[in-house]
């Protein structure tokens, strides 16, 4: 059996880890908001004036719909709304996007764990993919780029004044938003393509209310009220433990 000192030491370590995760989450949230602010600002300009802006090209008088300003915009928005890894985004093909079923398929050969998964597309992901398909040409790949977005990504972060922010943080942001909105960790695991739920447990601390609500459901049928009691001193059990069913 462990000593009190050992237990306190481990508790202090875990509390420090939790505090570090909280700081990282807040930092990532701030950076995401800066990126979205950059998107809003870029929407007021055209892709010609801002070739690498993180935004949507403003509507021309004779244009039937808004166009995406550059290849980075749809890629970032897709990652924010699907949790795809950068490698999965780069290898994605139009044949794996089902617009009718609103579903995106990550083929096993392109996934980190080599397992095929299906990711539903929300409204923002659908809109950006439709726009990008209309203006990207006839390539089989959704994003036919040779630089892995590295040049455009660095310029975007420089414009927004953001440091120490990776593409993978878009994936963390996707998972954090889901957990904060009450999505079960196992569903988050499935969407992210994690091989085990243990890899998704890093987001568990973002949903304390969900855990409180879970245990509160037991109040509907308290154990004491449902447990049968033996009679005592010839009095029925209900005299001491009223049963409400």
N, C-alpha and C positions, 0 to 999 in steps of 0.2 A: 504494500500500500504506500502511495506517495506521501511525502511530507507536505505540511501546509506551505512551507517555503517554496517547494517545487511547483505546487499548484498555483500559488500567487505569481511566481515567475512566468509560468506559461500563460496565465491570464493577462499579465502585463504585455507580453509579446503579442498576443492575439488582439488586444485592444489597440496596440500601436499599429498593427497591420490594418485593422478596420479604419482607424483614423486616416491612414495613408490612402486607403481606397476612397474614402470620402473626399479627401483633398483632390485626388486625381479625377474623380467624377465631376466635381465642381469646376476644375480647370478645363476638362473636356467640354462641359456644357457651355462655358464662357467662349471657348474657341468655336464651337458650333454656331453660337449666336453671331459671332463675328463673321463667320462664313456666310450665314444667311443675310446679314446686313450687306455684305459685299454683293450677294445675289440681287438684293433689292436695288442697290445703287446701279448695278450693271443693267438692270431692266430698262433703265432710262436711256441707254445708249444702244448703238448697233454693234453687231459683231465686227464690222469693218473698222470702227473706231477703237474697239477694245477686242483685239483678236484672241486674247486669252482670258477674257473676263469670265467670272463665275456667274453667269446670268443668262437671261433669255433676250433675244433680239427683239427690239420694239417693233410693233406692227406697222408695216408700210401701208399706205392708203389703198393699194391694189392687192395687198396680200390677204389670202383667205384665212390665214391663221398665224399666230405667233410662231416664230422659228427659234430653235435653240441656237445660241450664239456660237458655240464651239463644241468640240468633242468632250471636253472636260465636264461641262455642265451636266449633261445627261448621265455621265458615268458616276459623278458624285451623288446626284439625286437618286440614282438607282441603288447605290450602296446604302444610302441613308434610309431607304424604304424597304430594302430586302435583306440587308446584312451580308451581302456577297463579299467575298475576299477580292482583292484586286486581281489576283490571277484568274479567279472565276469570271470576273467581269471581262477581262481581256480575251478569254477563250469562249465567251458566250456567242452562240450563233442564232440567227433569226429563226432557224428551224426549231430551236428550243423554247421559243416564246409563243405561247398559245393565247392570242388576243381574245378569242371567243370564250375560252374557259378562264381567262384572266389568271394564267398560270405560267410560271417560269421553271424550266427544268435545268438543274445543274447535273450534267452527266458525270457518272462515277469516275471516268478517266481524267476529268478536269477538277475533281474535288480533292481536298487534302486527305480525307480519310477513304477515298476511292469508293464512296457510296453515293449512288444517285439520290437526289432529293428534289422535291417539288416545292416551290415557294409561291404562295399566292401573291398577286399583284394588287396593291391598293390603287386608289384613284390617281395619286400623284405619279406613281411609277408607270401606270398605263398611259397617262397623258404625255409624259416625257419620252417614252419609247415610241409612241405613235408619231410625235413630232420629229424625232430623230430618224425614224425610218423613212419619212417623206423626204428628208433633205440629205441623207447620208449616201445615197446612191445604191447600187445593186450588189454591194459586197455581201458575201455569205456570213461574215462575222459582224456582230453588232458594232464593235469598235475596232476598226481595222487600223491600228496605230502601231508604230514600230518602237516608240520610246517608252512604253509602259506608263504613260502619263507623267513621267518624271519631270520633264522640263516645264510643262504647264502647271503641275502641282507645286513646284518650287516657286514659280512666279506668282501663283495665286496666294500662297502663304506669305510671300514677301509683300504683296499689295495689301493684304489684310493685317499685316503686322503680327502674324502668329508664328511662334516658334515651338519646337518639340511637339509637333502634331503629325502623326502618321496616318496613312490611308486606313490602316487597321482600326484606328480610333473611330472611324465612321461606323464600323461594325459594332464596336462597343456601345456607341451611342444608340444604335438601333435596338440592341438588346436591353439597354437600360430603360429606354422609353417603354418598351413592352412590359417589363417587370413592374415599372412604376404605375402602369395602367391595369395591373392585376392579372396579366397573362401568366399562366402556370409555367414554372421553370422547365417542365418536361416539353411543353410546346415551344418554348424558346430554344431549348436544345435541338429540337427537330428542325426548326427554321434555320438555325445557325449551322447545322450539320455536325454538331459535336458527337463524338463517339460514345460519350457517357454523360449522364446528368451532372456528374461531379465537376465537369469543366464549366457548367453553367451556374454552379453554386456561388461563383464570385459575385453574382448579381443579386443573391438572396437578400442581402441587407438593404436593398432598395425598396423592399416591399414589406415592412414591418406590420403595416395595417392589414395586409392580406392574411398574415399569420394570426393576428388578433381576431380577425373575423372568422377564421377557420375554427379556432378553439371556442369562440363564442357560440357557434352553432350547437355545441353540446348543451348549452343552457336550455334549449328547446325541450329536451328530455333528460332532466338531471338524474344521475345514477341513484341518488338517495330515494327519489320519488318512485323509481321503477323497480327497486330492489325489494323482493319479498322478505318480510320479517316474520320470525317465529313468534307465536303468542307468548306473553310473559304474565305470570300470576293470574292465569285464566282470563286476561284481558286480550282482546283482539289486537293484532299488530297495528291496525290503523289508528288505534288510540294514541300511539306514540309516534308513528311515522305515516302520516296521511299520504295516500297514494293517489296521484292525479295522472290519469292516462287520457 
